[in-house]
Amino acid sequence: MRDKMIDNCLSANNISDNNLISLRNFNNMKELSSFMLNNIYYQELLSGTEFLDNTNAKQFNDLEMIYLFVHNKKDMNDKKNRMVNTKQEYIRDLLIIYKQLLDNQILFNIELTYRDENLTPSLFQSLKHGNLRKYQEWLLTAPLGKGAKPYAVATLSRKMIILKSFLAYLYRSEYIQTPLHEKMLNSNVREDDIPNRDLGSNEVIQLLDYFKEHPILHCFIAILTTTGLRIRELCGSRICDITYQDGDYWLNVMGKGRKQREVLLHPNIIEGIRLFRMRRRLDFVLDSTDETPIFTTANGNPYSYKYLSNYLTKHINNADITFIKMRKTPITPHFLRHAYAIISAENGATLESISPSLGHSNFRTTARYLEKRLSRKNSASHKWKNSKIIQNL
């Protein structure tokens, strides 16, 4: 089964097991990512090679180690292991990192180590601390982000956290002999690195008014703002997740870390959903057995969270609204999540009630959503507005 996995994974893309270096010319990353997301080979790969009883992982190749790491199970309860969305993100980032390292071997001074007499190279077994340091320094300025700019601080931090975790896994599994993860440069996100994502009532009202004749965009903006949902949570919501209790509509969502919570759907949001589905020529009838998505594309398919995020970002930032034109950073759907926190606080909600409504694990994350807005609100400079000095300037 192990050989079958390698053959299926590599030969489909003209990559032989004896020549993994040809990944530098790989043109179908999407197909490879899709294959690696399937966990069908995980147990057979482990049992077929006795990896569970022999932690020495040198019997595997680089791609197999990525596969094993992504699907690694730590708990008997599968609900406590990595979610599919997380696995997808890990696979995408690790394959991108793998290709970046392969494409720039000379730049990073990587001398490939050959694993056996068949001259099969292993990139990860070839890495040294100096190679990794050069790679991290390159990432700071390489035009890899949006608009051919370097990665945003948060993006870079996420990728380095994944890489560090993966390298630690390789070391524990004895696939590599050097603890590369221990000397990686830190890439923590500081408060100053976080862009201003504040949106208040006035801005949201302008957005909703601008898109009032567009039931699709209006519905998405309204529901994201009034619920604080993540874009992934919105895309994953189904008809059966909506319940009606004590005169209120509630949507049950699965958040980060497989944490479930309920969000309130106000009556006019329910009406917005009905209009949305009418535009898609779909009925809207509450049914606890209906597992179809609430929101679908014009073709009837569930939204990809990345597609929907890009779609909303594009239309919102093209809107002819003054405050949008004056912003230094484009507004994304995540800004509407911040708007939920800010407007909730403006209307008297406490930090203790806002935090669980957003699905945050601790109050500090929620506090960061509110910090800049509260700082402006509490500024001593407001006391100057009616002062003689200001009036006589």
C-alpha positions as a Markdown table, in Angstrom:
| # | Residue | x | y | z |
|---|---|---|---|---|
| 1 | Met | 0.0 | 0.0 | 0.0 |
| 2 | Arg | 2.9 | 2.3 | 0.7 |
| 3 | Asp | 4.3 | 1.9 | -2.8 |
| 4 | Lys | 0.8 | 2.4 | -4.2 |
| 5 | Met | 0.5 | 5.7 | -2.4 |
| 6 | Ile | 3.8 | 6.9 | -3.6 |
| 7 | Asp | 3.1 | 5.9 | -7.2 |
| 8 | Asn | -0.4 | 7.4 | -7.2 |
| 9 | Cys | 0.9 | 10.6 | -5.6 |
| 10 | Leu | 3.9 | 11.1 | -7.8 |
| 11 | Ser | 3.5 | 9.4 | -11.1 |
| 12 | Ala | 0.3 | 11.3 | -11.8 |
| 13 | Asn | 2.5 | 14.3 | -11.9 |
| 14 | Asn | 5.5 | 12.8 | -13.7 |
| 15 | Ile | 7.4 | 12.7 | -10.5 |
| 16 | Ser | 9.3 | 9.4 | -9.8 |
| 17 | Asp | 10.1 | 8.2 | -6.3 |
| 18 | Asn | 13.7 | 8.3 | -7.4 |
| 19 | Asn | 13.6 | 11.9 | -8.4 |
| 20 | Leu | 11.6 | 13.9 | -5.9 |
| 21 | Ile | 13.6 | 17.0 | -6.9 |
| 22 | Ser | 11.5 | 17.3 | -10.0 |
| 23 | Leu | 8.8 | 18.8 | -7.7 |
| 24 | Arg | 10.3 | 22.1 | -8.6 |
| 25 | Asn | 8.6 | 21.8 | -11.9 |
| 26 | Phe | 5.3 | 20.6 | -10.4 |
| 27 | Asn | 2.4 | 22.2 | -12.2 |
| 28 | Asn | -0.6 | 20.7 | -10.5 |
| 29 | Met | -0.3 | 21.6 | -6.8 |
| 30 | Lys | -4.1 | 21.5 | -6.5 |
| 31 | Glu | -4.3 | 17.9 | -7.5 |
| 32 | Leu | -1.5 | 16.9 | -5.2 |
| 33 | Ser | -3.1 | 18.8 | -2.3 |
| 34 | Ser | -6.4 | 17.1 | -2.9 |
| 35 | Phe | -4.8 | 13.7 | -2.9 |
| 36 | Met | -3.0 | 14.3 | 0.3 |
| 37 | Leu | -6.1 | 15.6 | 2.0 |
| 38 | Asn | -7.6 | 12.1 | 1.7 |
| 39 | Asn | -6.8 | 10.1 | 4.9 |
| 40 | Ile | -7.7 | 6.8 | 3.3 |
| 41 | Tyr | -4.0 | 5.6 | 3.4 |
| 42 | Tyr | -3.2 | 6.8 | 6.9 |
| 43 | Gln | -3.8 | 3.6 | 8.9 |
| 44 | Glu | -2.6 | 1.3 | 6.1 |
| 45 | Leu | 0.6 | 3.4 | 5.8 |
| 46 | Leu | 1.2 | 3.1 | 9.5 |
| 47 | Ser | 0.4 | -0.6 | 9.9 |
| 48 | Gly | 2.1 | -1.6 | 6.6 |
| 49 | Thr | 5.4 | -0.2 | 7.7 |
| 50 | Glu | 5.1 | -0.9 | 11.5 |
| 51 | Phe | 5.7 | 2.8 | 12.1 |
| 52 | Leu | 3.7 | 2.7 | 15.3 |
| 53 | Asp | 6.1 | 0.1 | 16.8 |
| 54 | Asn | 9.3 | 1.5 | 15.2 |
| 55 | Thr | 9.5 | 5.3 | 15.4 |
| 56 | Asn | 12.4 | 5.5 | 13.0 |
| 57 | Ala | 10.7 | 7.2 | 10.0 |
| 58 | Lys | 13.6 | 6.9 | 7.5 |
| 59 | Gln | 11.6 | 4.3 | 5.6 |
| 60 | Phe | 9.4 | 7.1 | 4.3 |
| 61 | Asn | 10.0 | 9.9 | 1.9 |
| 62 | Asp | 9.4 | 13.7 | 2.2 |
| 63 | Leu | 5.9 | 13.7 | 0.9 |
| 64 | Glu | 4.9 | 10.8 | 3.1 |
| 65 | Met | 6.1 | 12.6 | 6.1 |
| 66 | Ile | 4.0 | 15.6 | 5.3 |
| 67 | Tyr | 1.1 | 13.2 | 4.8 |
| 68 | Leu | 1.7 | 11.5 | 8.2 |
| 69 | Phe | 2.1 | 14.8 | 10.0 |
| 70 | Val | -1.1 | 16.3 | 8.7 |
| 71 | His | -3.2 | 13.2 | 9.5 |
| 72 | Asn | -1.4 | 12.5 | 12.7 |
| 73 | Lys | -3.9 | 11.4 | 15.4 |
| 74 | Lys | -3.4 | 12.2 | 19.0 |
| 75 | Asp | -6.8 | 11.4 | 20.5 |
| 76 | Met | -9.1 | 8.4 | 20.4 |
| 77 | Asn | -12.0 | 10.8 | 19.8 |
| 78 | Asp | -11.6 | 11.9 | 16.2 |
| 79 | Lys | -13.5 | 15.1 | 17.0 |
| 80 | Lys | -10.4 | 16.2 | 19.0 |
| 81 | Asn | -8.0 | 15.7 | 16.1 |
| 82 | Arg | -7.3 | 18.1 | 13.3 |
| 83 | Met | -10.3 | 19.3 | 11.3 |
| 84 | Val | -10.4 | 19.0 | 7.5 |
| 85 | Asn | -10.0 | 22.7 | 7.1 |
| 86 | Thr | -6.9 | 22.7 | 9.3 |
| 87 | Lys | -5.5 | 19.8 | 7.4 |
| 88 | Gln | -6.1 | 21.6 | 4.1 |
| 89 | Glu | -4.3 | 24.6 | 5.4 |
| 90 | Tyr | -1.3 | 22.6 | 6.6 |
| 91 | Ile | -1.0 | 20.7 | 3.3 |
| 92 | Arg | -1.1 | 23.9 | 1.3 |
| 93 | Asp | 1.4 | 25.7 | 3.4 |
| 94 | Leu | 3.8 | 22.8 | 3.7 |
| 95 | Leu | 3.8 | 22.0 | 0.0 |
| 96 | Ile | 4.4 | 25.7 | -0.8 |
| 97 | Ile | 7.3 | 25.7 | 1.7 |
| 98 | Tyr | 8.7 | 22.5 | 0.2 |
| 99 | Lys | 8.6 | 23.9 | -3.3 |
| 100 | Gln | 10.1 | 27.2 | -2.2 |
| 101 | Leu | 13.1 | 25.4 | -0.7 |
| 102 | Leu | 13.5 | 23.2 | -3.7 |
| 103 | Asp | 13.3 | 26.1 | -6.1 |
| 104 | Asn | 16.0 | 28.0 | -4.2 |
| 105 | Gln | 18.5 | 25.3 | -3.2 |
| 106 | Ile | 21.5 | 27.3 | -4.5 |
| 107 | Leu | 20.3 | 30.5 | -2.8 |
| 108 | Phe | 19.9 | 28.8 | 0.6 |
| 109 | Asn | 23.1 | 26.7 | 0.1 |
| 110 | Ile | 21.2 | 23.4 | 0.4 |
| 111 | Glu | 23.3 | 20.3 | -0.5 |
| 112 | Leu | 20.9 | 17.5 | -1.1 |
| 113 | Thr | 21.4 | 14.3 | 0.9 |
| 114 | Tyr | 20.7 | 11.0 | -0.9 |
| 115 | Arg | 18.7 | 8.5 | 1.1 |
| 116 | Asp | 19.7 | 5.2 | -0.6 |
| 117 | Glu | 21.6 | 3.6 | -3.4 |
| 118 | Asn | 18.9 | 4.6 | -5.9 |
| 119 | Leu | 20.0 | 8.2 | -5.4 |
| 120 | Thr | 16.6 | 9.3 | -4.0 |
| 121 | Pro | 17.1 | 12.8 | -2.5 |
| 122 | Ser | 15.5 | 14.0 | 0.7 |
| 123 | Leu | 15.1 | 17.8 | 1.1 |
| 124 | Phe | 14.2 | 17.7 | 4.8 |
| 125 | Gln | 17.1 | 15.4 | 5.7 |
| 126 | Ser | 19.4 | 17.7 | 3.9 |
| 127 | Leu | 18.4 | 20.9 | 5.8 |
| 128 | Lys | 20.8 | 22.5 | 8.3 |
| 129 | His | 20.3 | 25.4 | 10.6 |
| 130 | Gly | 22.0 | 27.8 | 8.2 |
| 131 | Asn | 19.8 | 26.7 | 5.3 |
| 132 | Leu | 16.7 | 27.3 | 7.4 |
| 133 | Arg | 17.9 | 30.7 | 8.6 |
| 134 | Lys | 18.6 | 31.8 | 5.0 |
| 135 | Tyr | 15.1 | 30.7 | 4.0 |
| 136 | Gln | 13.5 | 32.7 | 6.8 |
| 137 | Glu | 15.4 | 35.8 | 6.0 |
| 138 | Trp | 14.4 | 35.4 | 2.3 |
| 139 | Leu | 10.8 | 35.2 | 3.3 |
| 140 | Leu | 10.9 | 38.7 | 4.9 |
| 141 | Thr | 11.4 | 40.4 | 1.5 |
| 142 | Ala | 10.4 | 37.9 | -1.2 |
| 143 | Pro | 7.3 | 39.2 | -3.2 |
| 144 | Leu | 5.1 | 36.2 | -2.3 |
| 145 | Gly | 2.1 | 38.0 | -0.8 |
| 146 | Lys | -0.8 | 39.8 | -2.4 |
| 147 | Gly | 0.1 | 42.4 | -4.9 |
| 148 | Ala | 3.6 | 40.9 | -5.3 |
| 149 | Lys | 4.4 | 42.2 | -1.8 |
| 150 | Pro | 6.1 | 40.3 | 1.0 |
| 151 | Tyr | 3.9 | 38.1 | 3.2 |
| 152 | Ala | 1.8 | 40.0 | 5.8 |
| 153 | Val | 3.2 | 39.6 | 9.3 |
| 154 | Ala | 0.2 | 37.4 | 10.4 |
| 155 | Thr | 0.6 | 35.2 | 7.3 |
| 156 | Leu | 4.3 | 34.7 | 7.8 |
| 157 | Ser | 3.7 | 33.9 | 11.5 |
| 158 | Arg | 1.1 | 31.3 | 10.6 |
| 159 | Lys | 3.4 | 29.6 | 8.1 |
| 160 | Met | 6.4 | 29.5 | 10.5 |
| 161 | Ile | 4.3 | 28.0 | 13.3 |
| 162 | Ile | 3.2 | 25.2 | 10.9 |
| 163 | Leu | 6.8 | 24.7 | 9.7 |
| 164 | Lys | 8.2 | 24.6 | 13.2 |
| 165 | Ser | 5.6 | 22.1 | 14.3 |
| 166 | Phe | 6.4 | 19.9 | 11.3 |
| 167 | Leu | 10.1 | 20.0 | 11.9 |
| 168 | Ala | 9.6 | 19.1 | 15.5 |
| 169 | Tyr | 7.5 | 16.1 | 14.3 |
| 170 | Leu | 10.3 | 15.0 | 11.9 |
| 171 | Tyr | 12.8 | 15.1 | 14.7 |
| 172 | Arg | 10.6 | 13.2 | 17.2 |
| 173 | Ser | 10.1 | 10.6 | 14.4 |
| 174 | Glu | 13.8 | 10.3 | 13.8 |
| 175 | Tyr | 13.4 | 11.3 | 10.2 |
| 176 | Ile | 15.9 | 14.1 | 10.7 |
| 177 | Gln | 18.8 | 14.0 | 13.2 |
| 178 | Thr | 19.0 | 17.8 | 13.9 |
| 179 | Pro | 16.3 | 19.6 | 16.0 |
| 180 | Leu | 15.9 | 22.4 | 13.3 |
| 181 | His | 12.8 | 23.7 | 15.0 |
| 182 | Glu | 14.8 | 24.8 | 18.1 |
| 183 | Lys | 16.8 | 27.5 | 16.3 |
| 184 | Met | 14.2 | 28.9 | 14.0 |
| 185 | Leu | 13.7 | 32.6 | 14.2 |
| 186 | Asn | 10.6 | 33.7 | 15.9 |
| 187 | Ser | 7.8 | 35.4 | 13.9 |
| 188 | Asn | 5.4 | 36.5 | 16.5 |
| 189 | Val | 2.7 | 39.0 | 15.7 |
| 190 | Arg | 3.0 | 42.2 | 17.8 |
| 191 | Glu | 0.2 | 44.6 | 18.6 |
| 192 | Asp | 1.8 | 47.1 | 16.2 |
| 193 | Asp | 1.7 | 44.6 | 13.4 |
| 194 | Ile | -2.1 | 44.1 | 13.6 |
| 195 | Pro | -3.8 | 46.3 | 11.0 |
| 196 | Asn | -6.7 | 48.6 | 12.0 |
| 197 | Arg | -9.8 | 46.5 | 11.4 |
| 198 | Asp | -12.2 | 48.7 | 13.2 |
| 199 | Leu | -15.7 | 49.3 | 11.8 |
| 200 | Gly | -18.4 | 51.0 | 13.8 |
| 201 | Ser | -22.2 | 51.5 | 13.4 |
| 202 | Asn | -21.8 | 54.4 | 11.0 |
| 203 | Glu | -19.6 | 52.5 | 8.6 |
| 204 | Val | -21.8 | 49.4 | 8.7 |
| 205 | Ile | -24.9 | 51.4 | 8.0 |
| 206 | Gln | -23.2 | 53.0 | 5.0 |
| 207 | Leu | -22.3 | 49.6 | 3.7 |
| 208 | Leu | -25.7 | 48.1 | 4.1 |
| 209 | Asp | -27.3 | 51.2 | 2.5 |
| 210 | Tyr | -25.0 | 51.0 | -0.5 |
| 211 | Phe | -25.8 | 47.3 | -1.1 |
| 212 | Lys | -29.5 | 47.4 | -0.2 |
| 213 | Glu | -30.5 | 46.6 | -3.9 |
| 214 | His | -28.1 | 43.6 | -4.0 |
| 215 | Pro | -29.7 | 40.8 | -1.9 |
| 216 | Ile | -26.7 | 38.6 | -2.1 |
| 217 | Leu | -24.1 | 41.1 | -0.9 |
| 218 | His | -26.5 | 42.7 | 1.5 |
| 219 | Cys | -27.3 | 39.4 | 3.1 |
| 220 | Phe | -23.7 | 38.4 | 3.6 |
| 221 | Ile | -22.7 | 41.8 | 5.1 |
| 222 | Ala | -25.7 | 41.8 | 7.4 |
| 223 | Ile | -25.4 | 38.3 | 8.7 |
| 224 | Leu | -21.6 | 38.6 | 9.3 |
| 225 | Thr | -22.0 | 41.9 | 11.1 |
| 226 | Thr | -24.9 | 40.9 | 13.3 |
| 227 | Thr | -23.6 | 37.5 | 14.3 |
| 228 | Gly | -19.8 | 37.8 | 14.3 |
| 229 | Leu | -19.5 | 34.6 | 12.3 |
| 230 | Arg | -16.2 | 33.6 | 10.7 |
| 231 | Ile | -16.4 | 33.3 | 6.9 |
| 232 | Arg | -15.7 | 29.6 | 7.2 |
| 233 | Glu | -18.5 | 29.1 | 9.7 |
| 234 | Leu | -20.9 | 30.9 | 7.4 |
| 235 | Cys | -19.9 | 28.7 | 4.4 |
| 236 | Gly | -20.4 | 25.6 | 6.5 |
| 237 | Ser | -23.8 | 26.4 | 7.8 |
| 238 | Arg | -26.7 | 24.2 | 6.8 |
| 239 | Ile | -30.5 | 24.5 | 7.0 |
| 240 | Cys | -30.7 | 21.9 | 9.8 |
| 241 | Asp | -28.4 | 24.1 | 11.9 |
| 242 | Ile | -31.1 | 26.7 | 12.3 |
| 243 | Thr | -33.6 | 26.2 | 15.2 |
| 244 | Tyr | -36.5 | 28.3 | 16.5 |
| 245 | Gln | -36.8 | 28.5 | 20.3 |
| 246 | Asp | -38.7 | 30.9 | 22.6 |
| 247 | Gly | -39.4 | 33.3 | 19.7 |
| 248 | Asp | -35.8 | 33.5 | 18.5 |
| 249 | Tyr | -33.9 | 31.9 | 15.6 |
| 250 | Trp | -30.6 | 30.4 | 16.4 |
| 251 | Leu | -27.8 | 29.1 | 14.2 |
| 252 | Asn | -25.5 | 26.3 | 15.5 |
| 253 | Val | -22.0 | 26.6 | 14.2 |
| 254 | Met | -18.8 | 24.6 | 14.5 |
| 255 | Gly | -15.9 | 27.0 | 15.3 |
| 256 | Lys | -12.2 | 26.7 | 15.7 |
| 257 | Gly | -11.0 | 23.7 | 17.7 |
| 258 | Arg | -14.4 | 22.0 | 16.9 |
| 259 | Lys | -16.1 | 24.2 | 19.5 |
| 260 | Gln | -19.8 | 24.6 | 18.9 |
| 261 | Arg | -21.8 | 27.7 | 19.7 |
| 262 | Glu | -25.1 | 29.2 | 18.8 |
| 263 | Val | -25.5 | 32.7 | 17.3 |
| 264 | Leu | -28.8 | 34.7 | 17.3 |
| 265 | Leu | -30.4 | 35.4 | 13.9 |
| 266 | His | -32.6 | 38.4 | 14.1 |
| 267 | Pro | -35.9 | 38.4 | 12.2 |
| 268 | Asn | -34.7 | 40.7 | 9.5 |
| 269 | Ile | -31.6 | 38.5 | 9.0 |
| 270 | Ile | -34.0 | 35.5 | 8.5 |
| 271 | Glu | -35.8 | 37.7 | 5.9 |
| 272 | Gly | -32.5 | 38.4 | 4.3 |
| 273 | Ile | -31.7 | 34.7 | 4.1 |
| 274 | Arg | -35.1 | 34.1 | 2.5 |
| 275 | Leu | -34.5 | 36.8 | -0.1 |
| 276 | Phe | -31.0 | 35.4 | -0.8 |
| 277 | Arg | -32.4 | 31.9 | -1.4 |
| 278 | Met | -35.3 | 33.3 | -3.5 |
| 279 | Arg | -32.6 | 34.9 | -5.7 |
| 280 | Arg | -31.0 | 31.4 | -6.0 |
| 281 | Arg | -34.5 | 29.9 | -6.8 |
| 282 | Leu | -34.5 | 27.9 | -3.5 |
| 283 | Asp | -37.1 | 27.5 | -0.8 |
| 284 | Phe | -36.4 | 28.4 | 2.8 |
| 285 | Val | -38.2 | 26.1 | 5.1 |
| 286 | Leu | -36.7 | 25.1 | 8.5 |
| 287 | Asp | -36.1 | 21.3 | 8.5 |
| 288 | Ser | -34.0 | 19.5 | 11.1 |
| 289 | Thr | -33.2 | 16.8 | 8.5 |
| 290 | Asp | -32.1 | 19.2 | 5.7 |
| 291 | Glu | -28.3 | 19.1 | 5.5 |
| 292 | Thr | -28.0 | 21.3 | 2.4 |
| 293 | Pro | -26.0 | 24.5 | 2.7 |
| 294 | Ile | -27.9 | 27.7 | 3.5 |
| 295 | Phe | -25.9 | 29.7 | 1.1 |
| 296 | Thr | -25.0 | 28.5 | -2.4 |
| 297 | Thr | -23.5 | 29.9 | -5.5 |
| 298 | Ala | -25.5 | 30.6 | -8.6 |
| 299 | Asn | -24.7 | 27.1 | -9.8 |
| 300 | Gly | -26.1 | 25.6 | -6.6 |
| 301 | Asn | -22.7 | 24.6 | -5.1 |
| 302 | Pro | -21.7 | 25.5 | -1.5 |
| 303 | Tyr | -19.3 | 28.4 | -1.2 |
| 304 | Ser | -15.6 | 27.9 | -0.8 |
| 305 | Tyr | -14.6 | 30.2 | 2.1 |
| 306 | Lys | -11.7 | 31.5 | 0.1 |
| 307 | Tyr | -13.8 | 32.3 | -2.9 |
| 308 | Leu | -16.5 | 34.0 | -0.8 |
| 309 | Ser | -13.9 | 36.0 | 1.1 |
| 310 | Asn | -12.3 | 37.3 | -2.1 |
| 311 | Tyr | -15.8 | 38.0 | -3.6 |
| 312 | Leu | -16.9 | 40.1 | -0.6 |
| 313 | Thr | -13.5 | 41.8 | -0.3 |
| 314 | Lys | -13.6 | 42.8 | -4.0 |
| 315 | His | -17.1 | 44.2 | -4.0 |
| 316 | Ile | -16.8 | 46.0 | -0.7 |
| 317 | Asn | -13.6 | 47.8 | -1.6 |
| 318 | Asn | -15.0 | 48.8 | -5.0 |
| 319 | Ala | -17.9 | 50.5 | -3.3 |
| 320 | Asp | -18.1 | 54.3 | -3.9 |
| 321 | Ile | -18.1 | 55.1 | -0.2 |
| 322 | Thr | -15.7 | 57.8 | 1.2 |
| 323 | Phe | -14.6 | 55.9 | 4.4 |
| 324 | Ile | -13.6 | 52.9 | 2.2 |
| 325 | Lys | -11.6 | 55.0 | -0.2 |
| 326 | Met | -9.7 | 56.6 | 2.7 |
| 327 | Arg | -8.6 | 53.3 | 4.3 |
| 328 | Lys | -5.0 | 52.3 | 4.0 |
| 329 | Thr | -5.9 | 48.5 | 4.1 |
| 330 | Pro | -8.7 | 46.8 | 2.2 |
| 331 | Ile | -11.8 | 45.7 | 4.1 |
| 332 | Thr | -12.2 | 41.9 | 4.4 |
| 333 | Pro | -15.0 | 39.9 | 5.9 |
| 334 | His | -13.0 | 39.6 | 9.1 |
| 335 | Phe | -13.6 | 43.4 | 9.6 |
| 336 | Leu | -17.3 | 42.6 | 10.0 |
| 337 | Arg | -16.4 | 40.3 | 12.9 |
| 338 | His | -14.6 | 43.2 | 14.5 |
| 339 | Ala | -17.7 | 45.3 | 13.8 |
| 340 | Tyr | -19.9 | 42.8 | 15.7 |
| 341 | Ala | -17.6 | 43.2 | 18.8 |
| 342 | Ile | -17.4 | 47.0 | 18.6 |
| 343 | Ile | -21.2 | 47.5 | 18.0 |
| 344 | Ser | -22.0 | 45.0 | 20.8 |
| 345 | Ala | -19.8 | 47.0 | 23.2 |
| 346 | Glu | -21.3 | 50.3 | 22.0 |
| 347 | Asn | -24.8 | 48.9 | 22.9 |
| 348 | Gly | -23.8 | 47.9 | 26.4 |
| 349 | Ala | -22.6 | 44.3 | 25.9 |
| 350 | Thr | -19.8 | 43.3 | 28.3 |
| 351 | Leu | -16.5 | 41.7 | 27.3 |
| 352 | Glu | -17.6 | 38.5 | 29.1 |
| 353 | Ser | -20.6 | 38.2 | 26.9 |
| 354 | Ile | -19.0 | 39.2 | 23.6 |
| 355 | Ser | -16.1 | 36.8 | 23.9 |
| 356 | Pro | -18.1 | 33.5 | 23.9 |
| 357 | Ser | -20.5 | 34.9 | 21.2 |
| 358 | Leu | -17.4 | 35.2 | 18.9 |
| 359 | Gly | -16.2 | 31.8 | 19.9 |
| 360 | His | -13.0 | 33.1 | 21.4 |
| 361 | Ser | -11.1 | 30.9 | 23.9 |
| 362 | Asn | -10.1 | 33.8 | 26.1 |
| 363 | Phe | -11.1 | 37.4 | 26.7 |
| 364 | Arg | -7.7 | 38.8 | 25.6 |
| 365 | Thr | -8.4 | 38.1 | 21.9 |
| 366 | Thr | -11.8 | 39.8 | 22.2 |
| 367 | Ala | -10.2 | 42.7 | 24.1 |
| 368 | Arg | -7.8 | 43.3 | 21.1 |
| 369 | Tyr | -10.9 | 43.7 | 18.9 |
| 370 | Leu | -12.0 | 46.6 | 21.1 |
| 371 | Glu | -8.8 | 48.1 | 22.2 |
| 372 | Lys | -8.3 | 50.8 | 19.5 |
| 373 | Arg | -11.9 | 51.9 | 19.5 |
| 374 | Leu | -12.1 | 52.1 | 23.3 |
| 375 | Ser | -8.7 | 54.0 | 23.3 |
| 376 | Arg | -10.2 | 56.6 | 20.9 |
| 377 | Lys | -13.4 | 56.8 | 22.9 |
| 378 | Asn | -11.6 | 57.4 | 26.2 |
| 379 | Ser | -9.0 | 59.8 | 24.8 |
| 380 | Ala | -8.5 | 62.9 | 27.0 |
| 381 | Ser | -8.5 | 65.0 | 23.9 |
| 382 | His | -12.3 | 64.8 | 23.7 |
| 383 | Lys | -12.3 | 67.2 | 26.8 |
| 384 | Trp | -10.7 | 69.8 | 24.6 |
| 385 | Lys | -13.6 | 70.1 | 22.1 |
| 386 | Asn | -15.3 | 72.9 | 24.0 |
| 387 | Ser | -12.2 | 74.5 | 25.4 |
| 388 | Lys | -11.3 | 78.1 | 24.8 |
| 389 | Ile | -8.1 | 77.2 | 23.1 |
| 390 | Ile | -9.8 | 75.1 | 20.4 |
| 391 | Gln | -12.5 | 77.8 | 20.0 |
| 392 | Asn | -9.9 | 80.4 | 19.4 |
| 393 | Leu | -7.6 | 78.6 | 17.1 |
